[in-house]
């Protein structure tokens, strides 16, 4: 069971990444208009960059998630495909 959950998490992350790249590719191929805006619009959430200065060095942390329509569509496809595995 633990291995299947790990595979599902990796598949979800891969689906989101591949879907995001496909959405960006569609954005470069499609002409300007409502369809291009629909595929290239994204929602972002997360925390901005946190900067810690330690004298001689500086450390920066940040985590930002960006979803567009195609990445969310790929997420649902992956979940639908893997629902039989778990």
Helices and strands as residue ranges (DSSP letters): H 2-29, H 34-40, E 42-53, E 58-68, H 69-82
